[in-house]
């Protein structure tokens, strides 16, 4: 059968997803809103092979083993069942993302896998159906089907828990400065972290109610191209999410002393009139929501306190691309 390759970009949640009502279908407790990023992406090529006796899966040219292999194989079983396909597959993925370090590598990975695998299996899925399929691999992957700003409606079942584009063309000056505090795999993965917070934070339900109530304000900030409103809300939402981890029993945190130093530097910059805001997913890395005109001033302030910090500028990115063949 034919090879298909998909490229899907990472996204950063401005309103976070942190907990599920259904761990099998991956139905979240909150509606989330994200921005897809151009600079970070995954390329995945898939083809079925009747000669194989097991799935052949590589990530960054290394054979995948253990839990990672099992997760991809389970996802491929969903595709095989839907397509009435019984052959094993070759899955070759290249991550242009620091894997498992809080930069949403699982989002781009499973969005790309959903796109390439469904096409290789002969399925012709609309974006909403691709979003539902990608969600079964990683919740945030549902949003990486779309470019620009996307919203994943929490819903209540497989059909209603789906992402859609809010605006795929971002024609106003917004960027993310991605600060790499640590590019190594996390000690606590996102799935385990959110399950612990939901089960053991005494304030988790209050966070759910508050996060869902923030959706209309974030939509308005995006529609109005209001960086201050968007950034203020995104920073508050991120800190509120991380607070659930810190008040859980047992408590834990993804943030390090360096993460907090960056957050304090951002607050100091705002005090000088520069609109810059911090957001953090499940990892120590900090993303700064800002406008390109302020990049130099922000970098000067950061390098005063962290001379060696790695910084990547990320801009709004496109939705998934799927092509026949082994490269895009």
C-alpha positions as CSV (number, residue, x, y, z in Angstrom):
1,X,0.0,0.0,0.0
2,X,1.0,3.6,-0.5
3,X,3.1,5.6,1.9
4,X,1.7,8.8,3.3
5,X,3.5,11.5,5.3
6,X,1.9,14.1,7.6
7,X,3.4,17.2,9.2
8,X,1.6,18.5,12.3
9,X,2.8,21.4,14.4
10,X,2.9,21.7,18.2
11,X,0.5,23.9,20.0
12,X,0.6,25.8,23.2
13,X,-2.5,25.9,25.3
14,X,-3.5,29.4,26.4
15,X,-6.3,27.9,28.4
16,X,-5.1,24.5,29.7
17,X,-6.3,21.0,29.6
18,X,-5.4,19.3,32.9
19,X,-7.6,16.3,33.7
20,X,-10.1,13.9,32.2
21,X,-13.6,12.7,32.9
22,X,-12.9,9.6,30.7
23,X,-9.4,8.3,30.6
24,X,-10.1,5.8,27.8
25,X,-11.7,8.2,25.3
26,X,-9.7,11.1,26.7
27,X,-12.6,13.4,27.4
28,X,-11.3,16.5,29.3
29,X,-12.7,18.3,32.3
30,X,-12.2,21.7,30.6
31,X,-12.5,23.3,27.2
32,X,-9.1,24.5,26.1
33,X,-7.8,27.1,23.6
34,X,-4.4,27.0,21.9
35,X,-2.1,28.6,19.4
36,X,-0.4,26.3,16.9
37,X,3.4,27.0,16.5
38,X,5.2,27.1,13.2
39,X,8.7,26.3,14.4
40,X,8.0,23.0,16.2
41,X,6.5,20.0,14.3
42,X,6.6,16.3,13.7
43,X,6.9,14.5,10.4
44,X,5.5,11.0,10.3
45,X,5.4,8.5,7.4
46,X,3.2,5.4,7.6
47,X,2.7,2.5,5.2
48,X,1.2,-0.9,5.7
49,X,3.3,-4.0,4.9
50,X,1.9,-7.5,4.6
51,X,5.4,-8.9,5.2
52,X,5.6,-7.5,8.7
53,X,4.8,-9.7,11.8
54,X,4.7,-6.7,14.2
55,X,4.5,-2.9,13.9
56,X,7.8,-1.3,13.0
57,X,8.0,2.0,14.8
58,X,10.9,4.5,14.9
59,X,11.2,7.9,16.5
60,X,14.1,10.1,15.4
61,X,15.6,7.0,13.6
62,X,15.6,4.9,16.8
63,X,13.3,1.9,17.3
64,X,10.6,2.6,19.8
65,X,10.4,0.2,22.7
66,X,8.3,-0.3,25.8
67,X,5.4,2.0,26.7
68,X,6.0,4.3,23.8
69,X,5.8,1.4,21.4
70,X,2.7,0.0,23.0
71,X,1.0,3.4,22.9
72,X,1.5,3.8,19.2
73,X,0.4,0.2,18.5
74,X,-2.8,0.7,20.5
75,X,-3.4,3.9,18.5
76,X,-2.8,2.0,15.2
77,X,-5.3,-0.6,16.3
78,X,-7.9,2.1,16.4
79,X,-7.1,3.0,12.8
80,X,-7.0,-0.6,11.7
81,X,-10.4,-1.3,13.2
82,X,-11.9,1.7,11.5
83,X,-10.4,0.8,8.2
84,X,-11.0,-3.0,8.5
85,X,-7.2,-3.3,7.9
86,X,-5.3,-6.2,9.4
87,X,-1.7,-5.6,8.3
88,X,1.1,-4.2,10.5
89,X,2.7,-0.9,9.7
90,X,5.9,1.0,9.4
91,X,5.8,4.2,11.3
92,X,8.7,6.5,11.0
93,X,8.6,9.8,12.9
94,X,11.0,12.7,13.2
95,X,10.3,15.1,16.0
96,X,11.4,18.7,15.5
97,X,10.6,19.3,19.1
98,X,12.4,18.7,22.4
99,X,10.6,15.5,23.2
100,X,8.7,15.2,26.5
101,X,10.0,18.5,27.9
102,X,6.8,20.5,28.2
103,X,6.7,21.6,24.5
104,X,3.7,19.6,23.5
105,X,5.7,17.0,21.5
106,X,2.9,14.4,22.0
107,X,0.4,16.8,20.4
108,X,2.3,17.1,17.1
109,X,3.3,13.4,17.2
110,X,-0.2,12.0,17.5
111,X,-1.7,14.6,15.2
112,X,0.8,13.6,12.5
113,X,0.3,9.9,13.2
114,X,-3.5,10.3,12.9
115,X,-3.1,12.1,9.6
116,X,-0.6,9.7,8.0
117,X,-2.0,6.5,9.3
118,X,-5.6,7.3,8.4
119,X,-4.5,8.2,4.8
120,X,-2.3,5.1,4.5
121,X,-5.3,3.0,5.6
122,X,-7.5,4.5,2.9
123,X,-9.6,6.6,5.2
124,X,-10.6,10.0,4.0
125,X,-11.3,11.9,7.2
126,X,-12.6,15.5,7.6
127,X,-10.7,17.7,10.0
128,X,-13.2,17.2,12.8
129,X,-12.9,13.4,12.5
130,X,-9.1,13.7,12.4
131,X,-9.3,15.7,15.6
132,X,-11.4,13.1,17.3
133,X,-8.9,10.4,16.2
134,X,-5.8,12.3,17.2
135,X,-7.4,12.9,20.7
136,X,-7.3,9.2,21.3
137,X,-3.5,9.3,21.2
138,X,-3.0,12.6,23.1
139,X,-5.7,15.0,24.1
140,X,-3.8,18.1,23.0
141,X,-3.2,16.5,19.6
142,X,-6.8,17.2,18.8
143,X,-5.9,20.9,18.5
144,X,-2.8,20.4,16.4
145,X,-5.0,19.4,13.4
146,X,-5.7,23.1,13.0
147,X,-3.5,26.1,12.5
148,X,-3.7,29.4,14.3
149,X,-6.0,29.5,17.3
150,X,-8.0,26.4,18.0
151,X,-10.5,25.4,20.6
152,X,-11.0,21.8,22.0
153,X,-14.6,21.6,23.3
154,X,-14.6,19.3,26.4
155,X,-17.9,17.7,25.3
156,X,-19.2,14.6,27.0
157,X,-18.5,11.7,24.6
158,X,-16.4,10.7,21.6
159,X,-18.5,12.8,19.2
160,X,-18.8,16.0,21.1
161,X,-15.2,16.2,22.5
162,X,-13.6,17.7,19.4
163,X,-11.4,20.6,18.4
164,X,-12.2,23.3,15.8
165,X,-10.4,26.3,14.4
166,X,-11.2,29.7,16.0
167,X,-9.1,31.6,13.4
168,X,-6.5,29.8,11.2
169,X,-5.0,33.0,9.9
170,X,-3.3,35.0,12.5
171,X,-2.7,38.5,11.0
172,X,-1.7,40.4,14.1
173,X,1.7,40.6,15.9
174,X,1.8,37.8,18.5
175,X,4.7,35.4,19.1
176,X,6.0,33.0,21.7
177,X,9.5,33.1,23.0
178,X,10.2,29.6,24.1
179,X,12.8,29.4,26.9
180,X,14.4,25.9,27.2
181,X,15.0,25.4,30.9
182,X,15.5,21.6,30.5
183,X,15.1,19.5,27.3
184,X,15.2,16.2,29.0
185,X,12.2,13.9,29.5
186,X,10.0,14.7,32.5
187,X,10.0,12.6,35.7
188,X,6.2,12.7,35.8
189,X,4.5,12.5,32.5
190,X,1.5,14.7,31.7
191,X,-1.0,11.8,32.0
192,X,0.2,10.9,35.5
193,X,0.4,14.5,36.6
194,X,-3.1,15.4,35.6
195,X,-4.5,12.2,37.2
196,X,-2.8,13.0,40.4
197,X,-4.0,16.6,40.5
198,X,-7.6,15.6,39.7
199,X,-7.7,12.9,42.4
200,X,-5.7,14.7,45.1
201,X,-6.1,18.5,44.8
202,X,-8.7,19.8,47.2
203,X,-9.4,22.7,44.8
204,X,-9.5,20.9,41.5
205,X,-13.3,21.3,40.9
206,X,-12.9,25.1,41.6
207,X,-10.2,25.2,39.0
208,X,-12.4,23.3,36.4
209,X,-15.3,25.7,37.0
210,X,-13.0,28.8,36.7
211,X,-11.1,27.5,33.6
212,X,-14.4,26.8,31.8
213,X,-15.7,30.2,32.7
214,X,-12.6,31.8,31.2
215,X,-13.4,30.6,27.6
216,X,-15.6,33.5,26.4
217,X,-13.0,36.0,27.6
218,X,-10.2,34.3,25.8
219,X,-12.3,34.0,22.6
220,X,-13.0,37.8,22.9
221,X,-9.3,38.6,23.3
222,X,-8.5,36.6,20.2
223,X,-11.3,38.2,18.2
224,X,-10.2,41.7,19.3
225,X,-6.5,41.0,18.8
226,X,-6.0,42.1,22.4
227,X,-2.6,40.9,23.5
228,X,-2.9,42.3,27.0
229,X,-6.2,40.6,27.7
230,X,-5.0,37.3,26.1
231,X,-1.7,37.3,27.9
232,X,-3.2,38.2,31.3
233,X,-5.7,35.4,31.1
234,X,-3.2,32.8,29.8
235,X,-0.7,33.5,32.5
236,X,-3.4,33.4,35.2
237,X,-4.8,30.1,33.8
238,X,-1.3,28.5,33.7
239,X,-0.4,29.4,37.3
240,X,-3.8,28.2,38.4
241,X,-3.2,24.9,36.7
242,X,0.2,24.5,38.2
243,X,-1.2,25.4,41.7
244,X,-3.3,22.2,41.5
245,X,-0.1,20.2,41.3
246,X,1.4,22.0,44.3
247,X,-1.6,21.6,46.6
248,X,-2.2,18.0,45.7
249,X,-1.4,15.2,48.2
250,X,1.3,14.3,47.5
251,X,2.4,17.6,46.1
252,X,4.6,17.9,43.0
253,X,5.7,20.5,40.5
254,X,7.1,20.7,37.0
255,X,8.5,24.2,37.6
256,X,12.1,24.8,38.8
257,X,13.9,27.7,40.4
258,X,14.8,28.8,36.9
259,X,11.2,28.7,35.8
260,X,10.2,31.0,38.7
261,X,13.1,33.3,38.0
262,X,11.8,33.8,34.4
263,X,8.3,34.4,35.7
264,X,9.6,37.1,38.1
265,X,11.6,38.7,35.3
266,X,8.4,38.8,33.2
267,X,6.6,40.6,36.0
268,X,9.4,43.1,36.2
269,X,9.2,43.7,32.5
270,X,5.5,44.4,32.6
271,X,6.1,46.9,35.4
272,X,8.1,48.9,32.8
273,X,5.3,48.8,30.3
274,X,6.3,45.8,28.1
275,X,3.3,43.5,27.4
276,X,4.8,40.1,28.0
277,X,3.2,37.1,29.8
278,X,4.4,33.6,30.9
279,X,2.7,30.3,30.3
280,X,3.9,26.8,31.1
281,X,2.6,23.4,30.3
282,X,3.6,20.1,32.0
283,X,7.3,20.9,32.2
284,X,9.9,23.4,33.4
285,X,10.1,25.3,30.1
286,X,8.5,28.8,30.0
287,X,6.8,30.3,26.9
288,X,6.5,34.1,26.8
289,X,3.6,35.6,25.0
290,X,4.7,38.8,23.5
291,X,4.9,41.0,20.3
292,X,7.9,41.0,17.9
293,X,8.6,44.7,18.5
294,X,9.6,43.9,22.1
295,X,11.8,40.9,21.5
296,X,15.1,42.7,22.0
297,X,14.1,44.4,25.3
298,X,12.8,41.1,26.6
299,X,16.0,39.3,25.6
300,X,18.2,41.9,27.3
301,X,16.3,41.5,30.5
302,X,16.4,37.7,30.4
303,X,20.2,37.5,29.6
304,X,20.9,39.7,32.6
305,X,19.6,37.0,34.9
306,X,20.2,33.9,32.7
307,X,23.1,34.5,30.4
308,X,23.0,31.0,28.9
309,X,19.3,30.5,28.5
310,X,18.2,29.0,25.2
311,X,15.5,31.0,23.4
312,X,13.5,30.1,20.3
313,X,11.1,32.5,18.7
314,X,7.9,30.7,17.7
315,X,5.2,32.2,15.5
316,X,1.7,31.1,14.6
317,X,1.7,28.0,12.5
318,X,-0.4,26.1,10.1
319,X,-2.7,23.1,10.4
320,X,-1.8,19.5,9.4
321,X,-0.4,18.7,6.0
322,X,-0.8,15.2,4.5
323,X,0.9,14.1,1.3
324,X,1.4,10.9,-0.6
325,X,5.0,9.7,-0.4
326,X,7.8,9.9,2.2
327,X,8.5,13.6,2.6
328,X,6.8,17.0,2.7
